[in-house]
Amino acid sequence: MISHGPVRKLRNQWVSWTCVYCSSLVRVGMQPDMVTLVNRWPFPRLKQCCLPRDPAGRRGETDKMQYIQAEKNNRGAMEAASLFLQFLLELQEEGWFRGFLDALNQAGYSGLYEAIENWDFNKIEKLEVYRTLLKRLQPEFKNRIIPLEILPELAECLISQECEEIRQTCYNKGMIAGSEKLIECLLKSDKENWPKVLKLALEKEQNNLSEMWLVEKGEKDIENKDLEDDEIETSEIHIFLQEDPEHQNLSQNSQAPSEMSRTNLKPRNYQLELALPAKEGKNTIICAPTGCGKTLVSLLICEHHLKNFPQGRKGKVAFFANHVPVYEQQKSVFLSYFERLGYSVAGISGATTENVPVEQTIKNNDIIILTPQIIVNNLKNGTIPSLSVFTLMIFDECHNTNKHHPYNMIMFNYLDQKLGGSSDPLPQVVGLTASVGVGDAKTTDEAMLYICKLCASLDATVIATVRDNLEELEQVVYKPQKFSRKVESRTTNKFKFIVSQLMRDIESLARNICAEFGNLFQTQNGDFGTQKYEQRIVGVHKAGMVFRLPDKEEESRICKALFLYTSYLRKYNDSLIISEDAQMKDALNYLKDFFNNVRTAGFDETEQDLTRRFEEKLEELESVCRDPSNENPKLNDLCLILQEEYHLYPETRTILFVKTRALVDALKKWIKENAALNFLKPGVLTGRGRTNQNTGMTLPAQKCALDAFREDKDNILIVTSVADEGIDIAQCNLVILYEYVGNVIKMIQTRGRGRARGSKCYLLTSNADVIEKENINMYREEMMNDSISKLQTWDKTEFEKKVHSIQIHDKFIRDSQPKSKPVPDKKNKKLLCGKCKTLACYTADVRVVETCHYTVVGDDFKERFVRKPHPRPKNYGGFEKKAKIFCAKENCRHDWGIHVKYKEFEIPVIKIESFVVEDIATGVQTRYSKWKDFHFEKIQFDAAEYPNDFRA
């Protein structure tokens, strides 16, 4: 470390190095902002030493900051940096070196400060590969990221001045310019963790670029990435994949969960084989096909664990299920199985935690079925002191143990306890999955590494698969024949031509109302009707919400117009996606429903104009839809497959996977109206989550749909990616993937739905790339199986050493990440309507109810919204949903949230995504998608603040 004393003696050496090293920094573009450095230079006397001399040798009168600023403005940051270094290396005064270091640190250049202070530049030099990678990906980043959404995560890697410059660039010049500014700042960043933080920020926003930003592998793998994946991805395949709980297939028995008991279940030999390593006490990942009865395997392991616990001690089992449907199903199975054995079973989910404390439920029961976030929350708040309260943890669908999934959060806690030298006993860990996956591996070695990382995450030393009893397994689980069929799209599409023209007209209106947004409407031919266009319009929509002008009335007018224009563009884009895969009339009906709903809300001049434009084209659109020549050839192919399969086997039962909920409704209608398919009885099954303005099916509705399919009331079930939500689907013999493809895990699970002997699985698509992607998935499945087989041949000690080394490395990475919590901003801020920018309330009036809901106190807010009866009133948690609330402005009526009964109070509950937050002092506006991202001073709900007129 360089200190004050030897600085003079080492000065010549340091000057020599600085000339070389700092020049290289300047060349690669990592130069600090020299003006900021000069401003924060801690020694006023030394600042004068950096001033240029005039020809007469006298000290120049120009202030140093202004001089360097002029150089930066006239010739660029690199020239300013070079000039600063030139002045710096001419200094002779004692303490100049420490002054330079202190200035670096105070200005926010902690990476450079640390490197020079410790005389170790390896960390900074290693960033060069990521700067090169970022430059190569720059075109994709510009078009596919929204800087304002990831900036809060990246703020720690930038200086505050850069963050503000990025925000202002976004507001004034648009998102693409803001992306360019963000990239420019990252290329200059000296923080060693910025590549990792960028990766995490992209993953948090579920941005596809996270797959291209390869933090561990650097630039070498980027050449093989497909930069157009977003055009062929399915719209509802999410990060967290679920496998069905298979209570219908515990051992190929047909009893319902409520009828299950230990007496009528006899495990097969392959199930005993799968259970053996875990029954021996080893941490195990059990990987076996969908439909083979892994739930029974977990029951066997659980029973053995509890019965064979050392005398004087008592076992306690936690079974983790990803979502409530799985939780409900598995709780029923475990209760039925263990009720005669004298073991107590209880369930914990979000709905039950209010009534019975979590720690009490765990203490009083032998087996606890729960959703993982419950444990994450209770570990965080200290209710559960450590995972040592359990003796066995079973993770259903354990392939999700990665990234920020709650499973991984639990295992982080486990591994910190293990690697931290704690003397407390750790629970045994067992994972269940149909596919461990291979990530983006391209070789068997890479796939083996990926699987080793999953084992490291779960602290597993054994991967259990069926090897000795394969013949028995193959008699129980039938692998369907797989067919990929390329179908033709329409050669001409007049519907798309008309709708695209309407979209161009709206884009022109948007450009005219605000020239600053013109560059965001640079639509390329072929963009309409794609998810790529959807992403771009969402970006414009968000940017418009925080657009600012000195004239607030004009700002309100422009923001509201942009809100409407982008909303209508998204609807038109949706209709084109529907028309591509279904009937044109379904797409037209989708638009007609939208415009009918528009008329019942705030119907201002802009909406009247947009509605008039649609109605002028309505007759022509209806004529196009009636024309038989415009039928969708994809549907003809789908019809032929269904006719052929049901002709060969009239008892066929089909699951038809599609991308979106809108397509589910369209295809059900098409089947019902098609006389050639009158032998079909279609049912539908969609997820429970909300997308855009559409709510999913309730849990009872899902159960009803599944029961109808199981009881043969329906013989074809049209579904979205419901496997993502862990819903069990009964046996069928025909699976059709209609323009639907995912990763290797998704492929194995959807194909696994066809469990009957002689079952088939068809992939129908008009896109050759989709077929190629599915072929790659099949290759990766083979690679996964080969990789598992090879790992199973490894020496036990060698495998454990590999797993341990990964754990040590990953813990080092975790510990290197900053853990400081954001400091709440105590300044009072405005919440403005996200559509018309009218004042809604102040943050000082916002109150937190039950940790995650937000209401507003005071009479002023009551005057700013109107209520309408809720179309689906219901009770949830401690709330009774009674009404929806909207902006009170007649020509706005933007959805602000709901009105509920809470205890004896009737209060509004607002959603932050409906508002824009404005800083009162600066006028800067920010949009938040989630309350947890808005770090303001949060005040808890207090009944004493509410007058009697708030009481029910």
MOJOVEN-V538387 format. One line per field, one symbol per residue. ss: DSSP state (H for helix, E for strand, - for the rest). psi: psi as a letter, one per 20 degrees, with the letter a starting at -180 (. if undefined). Layout:
ss = ???
psi = ???
This chain:
ss = ------HHHHHHHHHHHHHHHHHHHHHH-----HHHHHH----HHHHHH---E-----E----HHHHHHHHHHHH-HHHHHHHHHHHHH------HHHHHHHHHHH---HHHHHHHHH---HHHHH-HHHHHHHHHHHHHHHHH--HHHHHHHHHHH--HHHHHHHHHHHHHH-HHHHHHHHHHHHHH-----HHHHHHHHHHH---HHHH------HHHHHHH----HHH---------------HHH-------HHH--HHH----HHHHHHHHHHH----EEEE------HHHHHHHHHHHHHH---------EEEE---HHHHHHHHHHHHHHH------EEEE---------HHHHHHH--EEEE-HHHHHHHHH------HHH--EEEEE-HHH-----HHHHHHHHHHHHHH--------EEEEEE----------HHHHHHHHHHHHHH----EEE-----HHHHHHH----EEEEEE-------HHHHHHHHHHHHHHHHHHHH-HHHHHHH---------HHHHHHHHHHHHHHH------HHHHHHHHHHHHHHHHHHHHHHHHHHHHHH--HHHHHHHHHHHHHHHHH----HHHHHHHHHHHHHHHHHHHHHH-HHH--HHHHHHHHHHHHHHHH-----EEEE---HHHHHHHHHHHHH-HHH----EEEE-----E--E----HHHHHHHHHHHH-----EEEE--HHHH------E-EEEEE-----HHHHHHHH--E-----EEEEEE--HHHHHHHHHHHHHHHHHHHHHHHHH---HHHHHHHHHHHHHHHHHHHHH--------E---EEEEE-----EEEEHHHEEEE---EEEE--HHHH--EEEEEEEEEEEE--EEEEEEEEE-------EEEEEEEE--EEEEEE-HHHEEEEE-----EEE---HHH--E--EE--HHH--HHHE-
psi = pprgfjgghjggggggghggghhhgggijkprohgggghjpiohhhhhiiqqqrhjiqpqipqgghghgghghhirhghggggghgggiiqiqpjhghggghggghijmhgggggggilojgghhiihhhggghhhjgggghijqohhhighhihiirqhhgghhgghgghhirhghhgggggghhhipjphjhgghgghgghhjlphihhhnnghibihihhipoijhiijqqijoagoqqqqikiikglkqjqrgiiprhhjpoqrhhhhghhghhhjjqpppooqqpjilhghghggggggghhjqqpirpqpppoppgrgggggghggghghgihiijqppqqprhhihhgpqghggghjqhpppqqhhgggghhgjjgohriiiqipppopliijmrcjqhghhghggghhggijkqipqqqqppqpqipirjckqirhghhhgghhhggghjkpipoprogikhggghhgopoqqpppppqqrqhqnhghgghhhhghgghggghhhohhjgiilmpqpihpkrhggggghhggghhhhjpqqhohghggggggghggghghhhgggghhgghhibqhhggghggggghhhghibonagghgghgggghhigghghgghiohijqohghgggggggggghghnhjqpqpoprgrhhhggghgggghiohikiiqnprqorrirppcjpqaqrghhghgggghghjjhqjpopqalhhhjkppprqrjpppoolpqcahghghgghihniqpjqqopopqiohhggghhhhghghgghggggggghiiqpgggghgggghgggghhggghippjpqqppoipprqoqpigijqpgaqhiipqpplhjqprprqhghhiiqqqqpphmqrqpcjqophrqqqpiphjflpoibrprpocjqoqqoqphiirpppphgiipqqpphqhiiomroppqpohhiprhiiq.
